Every structure is written in C-alpha cells, then in structure tokens.
C-alpha cells in the first residue's frame, strides 16, 4: 500500500509540474498595448524611429509586433532603447506614408509594488513546493507504522 501511495504522490507532482505557472504569472503581470504612429519615409529611406508611450515590460523586445497599413511594408524592430523608449524600425517602403501599429507588453502592476514582489517570488515558491511535497510525503508514508 505504501508503494502505491508513493506512486500516487509522484503522479500528482508530475501533474502539478505541468501547470504553466510561469506563463500564468507573466500573463497576469503584463497587458498588451497598441501604439499607432503616422510615419512618412523619404526617398531612399527604409527605416524610422518611433517613441513608444510606455516602456516594454522587462525590455523584452520579443513581444513587439509591428503592422503597417501599407501592403509593401514588412516592418521589423531593429533596436529598442529602454531609457528613451525609442524603437528603430526597418523594412519600410521608401518615399511612402503609412500608419504603423506597434503592439508590445507593458507592466500591468506598476502601481502595485507589493503584488509585483509577490509575483516575482511565486515561481520560486512553486518550485520549492514541488520539490518539498513529494519528499515530505514519501518520508511520512514510509516512516508510518502499519
């Protein structure tokens, strides 16, 4: 019976391990933001720089998505300067006007420092629970006298 109980505990821990806690915390901490810019490029110009209205969460440029209303554009983010919120964009058609939409993640908890601290610690606490739960449970099961 003890071996079966130990097996059940390990199965429960394996299932808990698969819960995407880190992604859930990231989704809770962030929210997508759209900034729209009217951009005109001159002759021979295929790049531009825009100033985002909010900082990108954790300076993660991988969350940036760019769209243009000009079909010949293929906008790509080249560089982001966190101190000034400047985003360099390339892949634009020369001598054209367009409306660029930049979608990126911002910090949804910037006004709530205490919640932000707890969210920072939650993945570590989750890992500690996943490690401690089976160890303590197995010790209790196998030390229990029948």
N, C-alpha and C positions, 0 to 999 in steps of 0.2 A: 504494500500500500504506500509506503514511503517513497518508493521509486516512482510510482505513478503520480503522487503529489509533486514530487520534484520535477517530473516531466511537465506537468500542467503549469507550474510556475515558470519554467523556461519558455513554454509556448506563449504564455501571457506576456512575458518580457519581450519576446520576439515580435509579437503583435504591437506592443507599445512602441518598440523601436521603429516600426514602420510609419508611425504617425508623424507627419511632416511639421513638427513643432517649429523649427527654424523658419520655414516658409510662412507659417501662420503668423509668427511674430513679425516678420518682415511686412506682411500684408496689413497687419494691424498698425504698425508704426508709420507706414507710408500711404500716400494717396497720389494718384496721377494728376498732373497739372498740364493744361494746354496753354501755350503762349502763341499768339498769332502775330506775324510780322509782315509788313508790306516791304518787299525788297526789290530793288532795281539794280541790275548789273550793267556796267558799261561795256563798250566794245572790247573784246578780248578778256574780260573779267569773268571768271567762273567760280569765284569764291566770295564770301561775305562774312561779316561778323555781326552777331546779334547779342543783345544783353538780355539774359533771362531775368524774369521778375522775381524769382525765388532761387535759393541755392538748391542744387541737386543733392538729394539725400546721400550722405556718405561719399560724395563726389564720385558716384558710380555712373560713369558715362555709358555703361552698357544698357542703362534704362532709357536712354534717349532714342526717341523715334521721330523722324522728320518726314513731313509730307509737303508736297508743293502742288498748287493748283495748275501748274504748267506741265503739260504731259512730257515735254522733252527734258525736264529736270530729273536728276537722280541724286537728291541731296544726301550727303554723308557728313556726319560730325567729325571734324578733324582734331580739334583741341578744345578743352574747356579750362578756363582759368577760374578757380574757386573763389579767389579774393574779389574779383570784379564781376563774376557771373557771365563772363564773355564766352560765347560759343562760336567757334570758327566752323563755317560750313562750306564744303566744296561740292562739286558735281552739278553746278548750276549752268544753265544755258546763257551764253554771253548776249549782251545787249537785249535784255528782256526784263519785264516786270512780272512779279508773281506774288502770291500770298503763301508764306511758309508757316507751317504749324509745327511747333516743337512740343512733343509730349515727353514728360520726364517725371520721375518720382520725387516728391518732396516729403519733408518730415511732418507727419500729422500730429506729433506730440510735442512740438517745440514749446508750447505754453505750459506743458505739464512735466516738470523736471522729475518729480517723484515716480510717476508712471514710466517715464523713459528709463530711469535707473532700474526699475524692476524688470522691464522688458529686456534690458541688457543682460541681466543676471539669469533670466528664465532658462535659456538654453543650457547653461552650466548646471543649474538646479535640476533640470530634466535629466541630464546625463548622470548626475550623481544618484538620482532616484532609480534610474535604470540599472545602474551598477550595484547599488546597495540592496535593492529589493530582492533579487534572486539570492544574493549571498546570505542575507539575514534570514530569508525564508527557508533556504536549504539547511542552514545551521539549526534553526528551530525544529524543522521536521526530523532531522537525523539525530538530534540530541533528546528528542521527546522519548520518554519511556513508554513502552507499549504495555 
